[in-house]
Amino acid sequence: MLEDIGMGNRLQRGRNYARKGQVISLDVDAGSVTALVQGSRPKPYRVRIGITAHGKQEWAKLEHALADNAWYAAKLLAGEMPDDIEDVFEGQGLSLFPAAADQLSMDCSCPDWEVPCKHLAAAFYLLAEAFDDDPFTILAWRGREREDLLANLQAARSDGPPAADRAEQTGPPLTDCLDSYFVLQAEIPTTGPALTSSTSLLDQLPQMDLAVRGQPLIELLRPAYAALGKEPPH
């Protein structure tokens, strides 16, 4: 897929970085892949690869389409990814994999102006391996974690509400509690800010080599700050 969108040669550049273990971390979340890649400088570079995650309504349609097909549902609930699952996405007017490079947002904190740089290419290379090792990772990148997908498929197969929505339906309907909706349910405790010494600000100052007549400046200021913190006479 990455070669089809024109990153084949650049992936080769990132392979050496990835094989040397210079990708310190790689995290996949909805719509975002973040990585730390060790380059030539002591501080690792921050890499981000973004994609549009499908929304709740889009995933509801996808899950119903998957649940309606016994073959897809059985494979997924068994922890396997159907080879032609992309057809289900296309049937809903959606895509699973990006079709072009401009569908991805890429950013790296390195000074290299080329996009993708070798740090991004290294992250792409490991991301492709992650998709091979666990194809559910691509679904998580598109906005649906494996556990949520499987729970929602089971709910759809049993004509129940999506698992993610069940907690929202445990309370009474809003129409049944409008009379008490704006009523104070309990006393709200009143709390004030924690009391601190008036000299605590001095303790937060960095160490400084500044003295007056042999005494550190902070210690000279301490009596004045202590006096400011005292309550004025009534």
Residue pairs with C-beta under 8 A, 6 or more apart in sequence:
1 97
1 98
1 128
2 8
2 11
2 124
2 128
3 11
5 98
5 99
5 100
5 101
6 101
7 101
7 116
7 121
7 124
10 116
10 118
10 121
10 124
11 121
11 124
11 125
11 128
13 118
13 121
14 116
14 118
14 119
14 120
14 121
14 122
14 123
14 124
14 125
15 121
15 122
15 125
17 23
17 37
17 118
17 119
17 121
17 122
17 125
18 122
18 125
18 126
22 37
22 38
22 39
22 122
23 35
23 36
23 37
23 38
23 122
23 123
23 126
24 35
24 36
24 37
24 38
24 44
25 34
25 35
25 36
26 33
26 34
26 35
26 123
26 126
26 127
26 130
27 33
27 34
27 35
28 127
28 130
28 137
28 140
28 141
29 140
29 141
30 53
30 140
30 141
30 142
30 143
30 144
31 50
31 51
31 52
31 53
31 141
31 142
31 143
32 48
32 49
32 50
32 51
32 141
33 48
33 49
33 50
33 123
33 127
33 141
34 46
34 47
34 48
35 46
35 47
35 48
35 49
35 122
35 123
35 126
36 44
36 45
36 46
36 47
37 44
37 45
37 47
37 108
37 119
37 122
37 123
38 44
38 45
39 45
39 110
39 119
45 108
45 109
45 110
45 119
46 108
46 109
47 107
47 108
47 109
47 119
47 120
47 123
48 105
48 106
48 107
48 108
49 104
49 105
49 106
49 120
49 123
49 124
49 127
50 104
50 105
50 106
50 107
51 98
51 103
51 104
51 105
51 141
51 142
52 103
53 141
53 142
53 143
54 62
54 94
54 142
54 143
54 144
55 143
58 92
58 94
59 143
59 144
59 152
60 162
61 92
62 88
62 89
62 92
62 94
62 144
63 149
63 152
63 153
63 156
63 162
64 156
65 88
65 91
65 92
66 72
66 73
66 76
66 85
66 88
66 153
66 156
67 73
67 153
67 156
67 157
69 88
71 82
72 82
72 85
72 88
73 153
73 157
75 81
75 82
76 82
76 149
76 150
76 153
77 150
77 153
77 154
81 135
81 136
85 96
86 95
86 96
86 97
89 95
89 96
95 103
96 138
96 139
96 142
97 138
98 104
106 115
106 116
106 120
108 115
108 116
108 117
108 119
108 120
110 117
110 119
112 118
112 119
116 124
130 137
131 137
131 138
136 146
136 149
139 145
139 146
139 149
140 146
148 163
148 164
151 162
151 163
151 164
152 162
152 163
152 164
154 163
155 161
155 162
155 163
155 166
156 162
160 166
161 169
174 181
197 226
197 229
198 225
198 226
198 228
198 229
198 230
199 222
199 225
199 226
199 229
201 225
202 218
202 221
202 222
202 225
205 218
208 217
208 218
210 216
210 217
211 217
212 220
